[in-house]
Amino acid sequence: MSLSINSTIKVYWQHVKRYPLAISFLLLVLVAINILNLVPALLNKQFFDAFTTGQTGQALASTLIGVLVWIVGVNLGLWLLQRLADVTNNYIQPRVIVDLEQTAFEHLLNHSYRFFTDNFAGSLVKKIHRFGRAFERIMDQVTWKLVQIFVSIVGTIVIFYLRSPLFAGILCIWVFLFAVVNFIVAKWKLKYDLIRAELDTESGGKLADAIGNAMTIQQFVGKKFEAARFWEVNARWRKMVTFTWNLGSVNDGVQAGFMFVLQGVAMYVAINLYVQGKMTLGDFALIQTALVALFMRLYDFGRVIRDLYDGFADAKEMVDILEMPYELVDKKGAKKLQVKKGEINFKKVSFGYSNGRMILHDMTLDIKPREKVAFIGPSGAGKSTVIKLLMRFFDVTKGSITIDGQDISKVTQESLRSLVSLVPQDSLLFHRTVMENIRYGRREASDKEVIAASKKAHCHEFISELSHGYDTKVGERGVKLSGGERQRVAIARAILKNAPILVLDEATSSLDSESESLIQDALHELMKSKTVIVIAHRLSTIMQMDRIVVIEKGAVVDAGTHEELIQHEGTYKKLWSIQAGGFLP
C-alpha cells in the first residue's frame, strides 16, 4: 500500500491553474501578510530601546507614540490584507472543488460495466466527495500554514542574522532538525492513514449496501446481523483513528520540547551577549517577540504535515481511479456507427469473464435486417452475455460482432449505444420525475412526445393517477412504482428513443398477464421497422418472432420458427414442454 503524492499534486494543479490570476494574487497577499507579521518584532525593539536612549518626558513619549502609530498601522494593513486573502480564497476553493468533483464524476461514467459491478455505488460517491474535500484540506494547510511558516522562518532567520549570525545559525540548525523529525513521523504515520481511509470507504460501502437493501433486511430479520457487520468495520476504523491521533499527540509533545530547548538556548546566548555589551534591551524584546511569533506558526507544524498526508490519503483512492486505464476505449480514429439496414453478425465469438471461465464458444449467428429473433436457453447459457457484448459493455475475447458490416469494436461506443435501445429485465429509474425518466430516451423530446410514448407503452393510465402525474418523483431506483410500472416506463423510454435496433432482455418478465397484453400491440408496432433481439421465456413473446435461436453452453445449438423447433427433440421442445405443462400441439 503506497501513496503517490506527485500524482495527487499533478491532478490538483491541473485544476488550480485554471485560475492563474486569482492564485497569483492570493500568494502575493499571503507573502505580504507574513512579511508584515515580522514588523512588530522590529517595532518592539525600537519601543524598548527608546527607554535606554536617555530620552525623558515629552521626547520619550513622542518616540513611543510614534512606534505605537506604526504598530497600529501595521495591524490595520494586516487586517485589510487578511480580508483580501479570505475573499480570494473563497473565490478559488469552491470553484476548484466543484471542478474536481465534476472531473471525477465524468471520469467514472466512462468506466466499464465491469468496473461498476465490482464497486459499491456508495463507496464511489464517498470517494468523489472525499476527493474534493481533500483538496480543501490540503489547500488550507498550504495557503494558511505552510506559506506562513516558510515566510516566518526565512524572515526570522534574516532578522536574527542582522543582529547576530550566531543566532541565525542556531535557528537554521533547529529548523532543520524540527522539520526532519516531523516529516519522519508523518511519513511513518502515513501507512496507517491509508488504512484509515480504506476502512472509511469500506464502512461507507457496507452502509450503502445495507440501506439499499433495507426491505430485504426487514424481510429476513437481518437487522442485528447487519448492525454487527457495520459495527465491526467501524470498530476497526475507530481503533485506527485512535492510534493515529495518539501518534499525533506524541509528536506534538516532541515538538513542544523542541521549542522549549530553542527558547532556552536563545535566551542563554542573548544574556551572554548582553553582558558583553553586544545586545540591547530592545534586542531581548526582538528575540522574544520573533520567537513567540515563530512558535505560533510552528506550534501545529506537525499537525499541518499530518493533515497534508491525511488529505493525500483521502484523495488517493479517487486519484487511483483517475489513473486507472479504461477497460473499453474507442480505437484511434473510430467513426460513428451508421445503421441503414440493421444486419447483425456474430462471427466465431468467444468470451470469458476475468475468472477465466469461458461463457461463449465460437458462436456464429447472422441476424438479417429487421429480423425479429428470440434467444432462449437454460440459465447461464450466455443469452444475456450476448446482449452485453452487442452493447459493447465488454469486448469479445475472440471473433467479431458487426452491424451492417461495421465492427462494433472500431466504432465509437456512444454512437453504438445511441442506435440500440435496450430494455433490461430489471429497469432501474432515476430518482427524478416520471417525465424526466421517460424523456431520458431522447432528452430533446417535447412533453407531447413523451406522453405519446407513454400511451403506447400503456403507462399513461397509471401515471395520470399519481399524485403529481408526470411530475411525480419515482424514488431511488424507482421504488415508488411497482415492478410492472417501472418496466412500462422503461419500455416507454425505449419507444421514445426509437433506435433502429431493439433489444428486450426479459423486458416483460415483471409484467402480469394483463399488463403484458396491453403492451403487446405497442411492442409489435415498435418492432415493425427494426432489427429486434428478444430474450424471453414468455411463450406469447417468443411465438411472435421470425426466428428462435436456442443457445446452450455458450453456443447456438438450434434455430428456426416455433413450429419447426417443436417438431424434433431438443432444448426448445423441452422448455416448451415445461412451460406448456406437457401438452404439445
C-alpha positions, -999 to +999 in steps of 0.1 A: +000+000+000+016+033-011+007+069-017+019+088-048+018+124-036+031+135-070+001+121-088-023+139-065-004+172-067-005+168-105-042+163-106-049+192-082-026+215-101-043+208-134-075+222-118-059+251-098-040+265-128-074+273-144-074+304-121-039+318-126-046+354-117-066+346-085-039+321-073-010+346-080-029+374-062-036+351-032+001+341-029+012+377-032-012+388-005-002+359+018+035+367+014+028+404+022+008+394+053+036+372+066+062+399+059+042+424+078+038+399+107+076+402+112+075+440+116+060+440+152+092+423+164+113+452+150+089+478+164+091+462+198+129+465+197+125+502+189+100+506+217+122+491+244+154+507+231+137+541+235+140+536+272+178+533+270+184+563+248+184+588+277+152+605+264+128+616+291+095+634+293+078+646+262+106+635+239+103+599+251+066+599+249+067+613+214+091+584+203+070+558+220+038+572+204+054+572+170+062+535+174+027+528+186+013+545+155+034+523+133+022+492+152-014+503+147-008+510+110+008+476+106-021+458+123-046+478+101-026+467+070-027+431+082-064+433+088-070+446+052-047+421+036-063+392+056-098+402+043-084+403+007-069+368+012-102+355+026-122+368-003-097+355-029-095+321-012-133+319-011-134+326-048-109+299-057-116+269-034-153+263-041-146+265-079-117+241-078-137+216-055-166+217-080-142+212-109-125+183-092-158+165-084-171+172-119-139+157-134-142+126-111-179+121-119-174+124-157-143+101-155-163+075-135-191+074-161-166+064-188-156+033-169-168-001-180-198-022-169-173-045-150-160-015-131-194-006-117-203-043-109-170-045-089-175-013-069-202-002-044-221+029-056-219+043-021-182+039-019-177+057-053-199+086-041-178+088-009-146+088-029-157+116-051-167+138-022-136+130-002-115+139-033-130+174-034-128+179+004-092+166+005-083+195-019-099+220+005-079+204+034-046+204+015-050+240+001-059+253+036-027+238+050-006+251+021-020+287+020-027+294+056+000+273+072+029+264+051+033+297+033+031+315+067+057+291+082+081+294+053+080+332+052+082+334+090+112+311+092+131+329+064+122+364+078+132+354+113+165+340+102+172+372+083+163+394+113+185+372+136+213+373+111+213+411+110+216+411+148+239+381+152+250+354+127+253+331+157+215+334+163+208+328+127+230+297+127+213+283+158+179+289+143+188+272+110+201+240+127+170+240+149+146+244+120+163+216+101+161+191+130+125+202+137+114+196+101+132+163+097+116+148+129+081+160+118+085+146+083+098+112+096+068+109+120+043+120+093+057+096+068+057+067+093+021+076+102+011+077+065+006+039+061-019+040+090-037+070+074-041+049+042-056+020+062-079+045+079-091+059+045-097+024+032-117+015+063-137+047+059-145+036+023-154+001+034-177+015+061-195+036+035-198+007+011-214-015+038-237+013+048-249+019+013-253-018+006-275-023+037-296+008+032-301-001-004-315-035+007-334-023+037-365-042+027-346-074+023-331-069+057-365-065+072-379-094+053-352-118+065-350-102+100-314-092+094-312-060+115-289-074+142-267-092+116-262-060+096-257-039+127-230-063+138-213-061+103-214-023+104-201-022+140-172-045+131-158-023+104-164+009+124-146-007+154-116-013+132-118+023+119-121+037+155-090+018+166-070+030+137-082+066+142-074+065+179-039+051+171-031+078+145-044+105+168-022+092+196+008+093+173-001+129+166-002+137+203+032+122+209+046+142+180+030+174+195+048+167+228+082+162+210+075+194+190+068+214+222+101+201+237+120+214+206+105+249+212+115+249+249+150+240+240+153+267+213+139+294+236+162+284+264+193+283+242+184+316+225+179+335+258+211+320+273+231+332+243+213+366+244+221+370+281+258+364+275+259+388+246+241+414+266+267+411+294+294+416+267+276+447+256+267+433+222+230+434+227+204+459+239+172+456+260+153+460+227+171+430+213+157+409+241+122+421+231+130+415+194+142+379+200+114+370+224+087+385+201+102+369+169+104+335+186+069+337+200+056+346+166+076+318+150+064+293+176+028+303+169+034+294+133+053+262+141+032+250+170+010+229+148+036+222+121+034+185+129-004+187+126+000+206+093+021+178+079-002+151+092-032+169+078-015+172+045-008+135+044-043+128+056-056+149+027-034+130+003-046+097+017-082+107+013-076+117-023-056+086-031-085+063-039-100+087-064-067+096-080-060+058-084-093+056-103-085+087-124-052+070-134-068+036-140-069+028-177-104+024-191-112-012-199-130-002-230-119+027-252-127+039-287-100+029-311-079+058-326-099+072-355-131+054-346-160+065-367-197+068-358-218+038-364-241+041-394-272+018-394-291+017-426-303-019-426-297-033-391-279-065-400-261-081-371-234-108-374-216-127-347-186-143-362-169-171-342-174-151-310-157-164-278-159-146-245-149-152-209-150-131-178-119-123-157-123-155-137-112-174-167-144-193-173-155-191-209-192-182-215-194-182-253-175-206-276-170-198-313-206-186-316-217-177-351-250-161-358-264-139-386-294-117-379-310-103-411-320-067-414-353-060-395-355-097-384-371-104-351-350-130-332-357-146-298-329-161-277-338-189-254-319-214-234-313-225-198-300-201-172-262-195-176-263-204-213-249-170-223-280-152-236-276-120-216-238-121-222-245-119-260-265-087-253-237-072-232-213-079-260-236-064-286-238-032-264-200-034-260-202-035-223-173-060-228-150-067-257-151-102-272-122-125-264-121-138-299-141-132-331-161-101-340-195-086-339-206-064-368-236-042-376-242-035-412-206-048-418-191-024-393-171-040-365-185-026-333-151-025-317-140+000-343-168+025-339-175+049-311-192+035-281-215+065-279-228+060-315-233+023-310-254+027-279-273+056-293-285+033-321-295+004-299-325+005-275-321-019-245-349-027-221-333-049-194-350-074-171-349-051-141-351-015-153-338+010-127-351+045-128-336+078-116-349+095-085-365+121-108-399+127-122-417+102-144-414+128-172-377+130-168-372+093-167-391+087-200-375+116-217-341+101-209-347+080-241-345+112-262-337+142-240-347+168-266-382+153-269-412+175-261-437+168-233-462+158-261-438+132-275-432+118-240-469+114-233-474+098-267-447+072-260-462+065-225-496+059-241-481+034-265-464+016-235-497+018-216-483+036-187-502+068-192-531+054-173-513+048-140-491+079-144-523+101-146-534+086-113-501+095-095-502+124-070-484+148-094-489+130-126-459+131-149-442+154-123-442+127-096-408+116-084-404+079-085-380+075-056-345+060-056-342+033-083-379+038-089-390+022-056-423+042-055-435+023-086-443-014-088-420-037-109-445-037-137-449+000-137-412+005-137-409-018-167-436+000-186-418+033-180-386+017-193-405+005-224-419+040-230-384+053-228-373+028-255-403+037-277-393+074-274-357+066-283-369+048-315-334+033-323-331+010-353-320-019-332-342-030-303-331-054-275-356-067-250-338-087-222-367-103-203-384-069-207-419-083-199-409-105-171-421-080-144-455-076-161-486-095-152-506-111-180-530-082-183-502-056-184-482-077-209-512-080-232-517-042-230-482-035-245-480-063-270-496-042-297-472-013-288-442-036-290-454-051-322-458-017-337-424-007-323-407-038-338-420-032-374-391-013-389-364-026-365-340-054-360-351-070-328-334-093-303-356-107-275-346-128-245-378-141-231-394-171-215-430-160-221-444-181-249-466-152-261-435-132-268-414-159-283-440-171-308-442-137-324-406-138-335-394-146-371-368-169-357-360-186-324-323-192-316-315-218-290-283-211-270-268-237-248-234-237-231-223-206-250-231-218-285-260-218-309-274-253-309-306-249-329-326-222-347-359-220-365-396-210-361-417-222-332-434-248-355-400-260-368-384-264-334-412-284-317-410-310-345-378-325-332-363-333-298-341-306-283-337-279-257-366-258-272-391-287-272-380-295-236-385-259-224-418-256-243-430-288-227-422-275-192-440-241-198-470-256-216-475-282-188-465-311-210-493-305-236-479-301-271-499-295-302 
